[in-house]
Amino acid sequence: MKFKTLAIVVSAAFIMFNTTICDAQHHQSNTSNNKSEHYDKHHIDIFNGFTNILKQHITSYSIGTTYEYRFSNLIGLGIIGEYITSKADEFLVGIPMAFHPYKGFRFLAAPLLVYSEEHHEKTSHDHEVHKTEKEAHLLGRLGISYAFHVNHFSIDPEINFDFGNTESLGYGIAIGYGI
């Protein structure tokens, strides 16, 4: 059931982005005389911030990296890798679709695969038992950021909302380089 919900949300986001992209490309072709807007085709950044798991009221440190290939001034596709320090030690990987509507703004939507490893300690009769459970589940991510550029370097404050079997809010700063 959760997978179907995630698939519907990601599909709806894709359709919404696709419709917006067509309108924006039409507008861009009509105003193509302004060549002052520059973008880097390849961009990689390192994210440093926090993730707040909303229902459990837990905030954990997060570090990650994102690579994005820009097909045009408006559209990019990439890969995300992120590590969240928590009781579950979560690793996230995903493929974000990015939309750059105006200057440094970036909106993204991504399916995420989350790998976690939970450790449980139990005392049973006269000895302790350490149990490790490994899980993998699918989440979705919606995010927004704004890039401040200095030559090929960027500093991006960003906020991401992850949803699926848990909901979390990630926020922090990404420092990047583009070519």
Protein Blocks (a to p, Z undefined) as FASTA:
>chain_A
ZZmmmmmmmmmmmmmmmmmmmmmmmmmmmmmmbmkbccdfbdcdddddddddfklopacd
dddddddddfblmbccdddddddddfkopadddddddddfbhjbccdddddddddddddd
ddehjaccddddddddddddddddddddehjbccdddddddedjbccddddddddddZZ
